[in-house]
């Protein structure tokens, strides 16, 4: 009897665990607002920092960062999840959303929550580099010879235009000052590579996709295609007054409250 009770308690604990995956050029600390919000709701939140990202923004990047693959990140995160007693909710923002889909397709998630998620292969409305808007967003990286093998970091003006335009100016500068370098290889893989394919038939758990109509980094049309990919097991929610940084920009609580309500509904039977 004691063993059965212990297993039950352990199961309940894992349904209240959220594994939060950050996006490009950020760290686990980018989830600070969400972490505090969901911990207040009774969740245990795990916020790992991807390899070579746990550095000061003022430091030079590790040269090995430039050739790090999206799948390297995914494999690292899988090892961390496998240390847990069960499957957590996997929540991802931007590139972290793509990683959440990859890990979900490996059978590691209780539910998957995608916030302004980078698309897997086939879910982008257009190749990101075929539109003038996205060329503007990523121009500083694109113009670097051999960028796909080098650490990259977008300029303040690019971030201000595409991802952080809703922040007050001073806060926007503060947020930009926290950014670190990103893998040029991972950037290339997301834009061009077949390595980012996700088999939707293997991601069988409930999926929540959040899109923002003001998002210039990941257009809302892309969010809609990601949602369509997962069919009836997907819930799609679009916010008219949000951009890319839904986890921290003004009124981020509106999105967090919706996510919490969705989790409450889907975890109720666990």
C-alpha positions, 0 to 999 in steps of 0.5 A: 500500500505504501508503494502504491501511494508513493507512485501516485504522489510521484505521478501527480508531482510530474504533472505539475512540472514544466520544462521551459526551453528558451530561444536563440541568444537567451538563457534560462533566465529569460523565463524568470517572469513565467517561472515566478508565475507558474511556481505561484500556481503550484508548478515546479519549473525547470529552466535549463540554459543551452550549451555555450549560452551560460556566459556573460553577454560581454564575453566572447562566444565559445568558437564551438558554438558556431557549429552547434546543431539544433539536434545537439541542443535537443540531445542535451535537453533529452538527457536532462528530461530523462533524469526526471521521474516522469514526463513533464510539460515541455514549454518552448519559446521561439527556437525553444518551441522547435526544440519542444516539438522535437522532444515531444516527438521523442515521447518525452512530454506530458503536454507541449506548449509552443510560444511564438515557436520557430517552425519545423521543416515544412511549417514555415509560410515561406522560407524566412529569407525570401521576404524583405521583412525577414532579410531586414531582421537577419541581415547582420547575420546573413551578410557575414561570410560563412555565418553558418559556422560562426557564432552570431548575434542580431543587432539592437535595431534588428531586435527592436524591429522584430522581437522587442518592439512592444517594450518601453525603450529603456526596458528594450535596451535592458533586455537586449543587453542580456543577449548572448551569441547564438549558433550560426549552424542552428540558425541555418538549420532552422532556415534551410535544413531538413534536420528540423523535420518533426514527425507529427504522428509521433507527437501524440500528446496535447499541443498548445500553439500561441501566436502573436499578430505583431510578431515579425520574427515568426509571422502569425501565419507560421504559427497557424501552420504549426497548429494545423500540423498537429490537427485535433490534438492542438489548441491554437490561440492568437493574440492580436496585441502581442509580438515575439517576446510573449514571455516578457513583453507588456501584458505577458500575463494575458498569455500566461493566464491562458496557458495556465487555464489550458494546462488546468484543463488538460492535466485535470485527468492526470 
